[in-house]
Amino acid sequence: MEIIQSIPIQPTVKVLLSYATSKTKVDQEYDLYIHAPARKLYGYYMDRLDV
């Protein structure tokens, strides 16, 4: 796992965060994760295997 801190928000992160909040609030929530020291957004990358 790693902390996600990229600006601007990556499209895949935007989709994932939309499951936790409404689609209209994704950018606002992401901004809070980036600028609030008490909030951290973690991500885990998996290799996709096309079988």
C-alpha positions in Angstrom: 0.0 0.0 0.0 1.0 3.6 -0.5 -0.3 7.0 0.3 -2.0 8.6 -2.7 -1.0 12.3 -3.0 -1.0 13.1 -6.7 -2.4 16.3 -8.0 -4.6 16.3 -10.1 -6.7 13.3 -9.0 -6.0 10.2 -11.1 -9.1 8.9 -13.0 -9.0 5.5 -11.3 -8.7 7.1 -7.8 -11.7 9.3 -8.7 -13.8 6.3 -9.5 -12.8 4.5 -6.4 -13.5 7.5 -4.2 -16.9 7.9 -5.8 -17.9 4.7 -4.1 -17.2 6.2 -0.7 -19.0 9.6 -1.4 -21.3 11.0 -4.0 -19.9 11.6 -7.5 -20.5 15.3 -7.1 -18.3 15.5 -3.9 -15.3 13.5 -5.1 -13.1 16.5 -5.9 -14.0 18.2 -2.6 -13.2 15.0 -0.6 -10.0 14.4 -2.5 -8.9 17.9 -1.7 -9.5 17.2 2.0 -7.3 14.1 1.8 -4.5 16.1 0.1 -4.5 19.1 2.5 -5.7 17.8 5.9 -2.7 16.4 7.9 -5.0 14.0 9.8 -6.4 12.4 6.7 -4.6 9.9 4.6 -5.8 8.1 1.4 -4.2 4.8 0.8 -4.2 2.8 -2.4 -3.1 -0.7 -3.4 -2.1 -1.5 -7.0 -2.8 -5.0 -8.3 -1.5 -6.5 -11.6 -4.2 -7.2 -14.0 -4.0 -10.7 -15.5 -6.1 -11.1 -18.6 -6.9 -14.8 -18.7 
